[in-house]
Amino acid sequence: MLEIHFETVEKVLVNFIRDCVFKNYFKNAIVGVSGGIDSAVVLALTQRALGSENTFALLMPYKLSSEASLVDGKKICQQLEVAYDIVDISPSVDGYFNRFPTDNKILIGNKCARERMSVLYDFSARKQALVTGTSNKSELLIGYSTLYGDSAAAFLPLGDLYKTQIFDLARSLDIPAEIVNKKPTADLWENQTDEGEIGITYKELDEILYQLIDCRKREGEIELAGHSNENIRRINRMIVNSQYKRTMPPIPKLHARTIGMDFRYPRDWNK
């Protein structure tokens, strides 16, 4: 993996957050805090960029969520002196599934992710605060996210950092050890872990992704570095099959200036 200088990364990301907020004529940002490492790092960076008074957090447990996640979420908010609200999404999620029952854990998890984002955007309007996303490069590349759920945001500060790099960044930001050291989980059901769902450790996943994406190596070259062909090909398929999650909805070109093609930049604005 590419070694990065975390003080420099912190400076770049803090400036990035500040720029994204201010250039859109906002002064506040809001983060959905899960008690996990990604949201803790994003909250810390946002607080550094905008100050505690302009940073807000929302904790949104479901009835199956671990109590420890709520405790850890509160702890990072209190450490950073960031105001937070707690919204239990259980009544709204269960109300939906009472009408449309399912035993499919993935469907329930996706519904929870989208319900959280729905609540987060409501609070975004109430607080006049842009939603700061928490997705990282590893999960974005393989599609380990819910479209219009946890992947929805105004901007994604961690979008070009691999998960294993975020662990090191978290330590440099003084994120509490209990958050850094626990197994990453979407906290969707009991004993659920991200690595268990993905089927590979983040360490190996990131090594393969880095070779495939950043170094543009062929599968055979990566296999020679000690990774199984099965894992390499499976990850490659995950990247290909999740491309639709990484792009804006396509628009057919019918006029001279089409959104996303010819009308894309601040210089296009009539100001």
ABEGO torsion letter per residue (X at the ends): XBBBBAAAAAAAAAAAAAAAAAAAGBABBBBBBAGBAAAAAAAAAAAAAAEAAABBBBBBBBAABBAAAAAAAAAAAAAAGBBBBBBBAAAAAAAAAAABBBABAAAAAAAAAAAAAAAAAAAAAAAGBBBBBABBAAAAAAGBBBBGBAABBABBAAAABBAAAAAAAAAAAGBBAAAAABBBBAGABBGBBAAAAAGBBAAAAAAAAAAAAAAGBBAAAAAAAGBBAAAAAAAAAAAAAAAAAABBBBBBBABABBBGAABABAAABBX
